[in-house]
C-alpha cells in the first residue's frame, strides 16, 4: 500500500503522517532514503533512525534532483559528510 502525505518532505508533519498510518513510534522506525535534505533530515527531525543509501539511477534523475545533489556535495565538502549524517540518529555505511 502506498501512503501519500498532503505535506511534503522534509516537513516533520509528512513523516508523522506516515508514522500514524504505520502505527509505529518514531523511535521504532527507520527511514531509508537517498537524499540528505529530504529523507534523512526529515527522519531525524521526528526522531526516527535514518539510513542514507546511494541513489539507484543517477542518469534518469530530474534536473532539480541533480541540482540538489550538487548542493549536498558542496555542503559535505564544507562541513564533512559524517558530521552532517551523524548529527541525528543516522546510520551511514
C-alpha positions in Angstrom: 0.0 0.0 0.0 1.3 3.4 -0.9 0.8 6.2 1.7 0.9 9.7 0.4 1.0 12.7 2.7 -0.6 16.0 1.8 2.6 17.6 3.2 6.0 17.1 1.5 9.4 16.1 3.0 11.3 17.2 4.9 8.4 18.7 6.9 8.0 16.6 10.1 4.3 16.5 9.5 4.8 14.3 6.4 6.8 11.8 8.5 4.3 11.9 11.3 1.6 11.2 8.8 3.5 8.1 7.8 4.1 7.0 11.4 0.4 7.4 12.2 -0.5 5.3 9.2 2.0 2.6 10.1 1.0 2.7 13.7 4.6 3.0 14.9 6.5 5.4 17.1 9.5 7.4 15.6 12.0 5.6 17.9 10.7 2.2 16.5 11.0 3.3 12.9 13.8 3.6 10.3 13.7 5.9 7.3 15.8 4.8 4.4 16.5 7.3 1.7 19.0 8.6 -0.8 18.6 12.4 -0.3 20.1 14.1 2.7 18.0 17.3 2.6 14.6 15.4 2.4 14.8 11.8 3.6 17.5 12.0 6.2 16.7 15.5 7.5 13.0 14.7 7.8 13.5 11.4 9.5 15.9 12.9 12.0 13.5 15.8 12.7 10.9 13.4 14.0 13.4 11.2 15.9 13.4 8.2 13.6 16.5 6.2 12.8 17.8 7.0 9.3 19.9 5.2 6.7 21.4 7.1 3.8 21.8 4.9 0.7 23.4 5.7 -2.7 20.9 6.6 -5.4 19.9 3.7 -7.7 19.7 5.5 -11.1 21.6 8.8 -11.4 21.2 9.1 -15.1 17.4 9.3 -15.1 17.1 12.0 -12.3 15.2 15.2 -12.9 17.3 18.4 -13.3 16.3 19.7 -9.9 17.3 16.4 -8.2 20.7 16.7 -9.8 20.9 20.3 -8.6 20.1 19.3 -5.0 22.7 16.5 -5.1 25.3 19.0 -6.3 24.4 21.3 -3.4 24.6 18.4 -1.0 28.1 17.7 -2.3 29.2 21.3 -1.5 27.7 21.0 2.0 29.5 17.7 2.5 32.8 19.2 1.5 32.3 22.3 3.7 31.2 20.5 6.9 32.1 16.9 6.4 29.6 14.2 5.4 29.9 12.3 8.7 29.3 15.4 10.8 26.1 16.1 8.9 24.8 12.5 8.8 25.6 11.6 12.4 24.0 14.8 13.8 20.8 12.7 14.4 20.5 9.0 14.9 21.6 8.2 11.3 23.5 5.2 10.2 25.7 5.6 7.2 28.0 3.0 5.6 
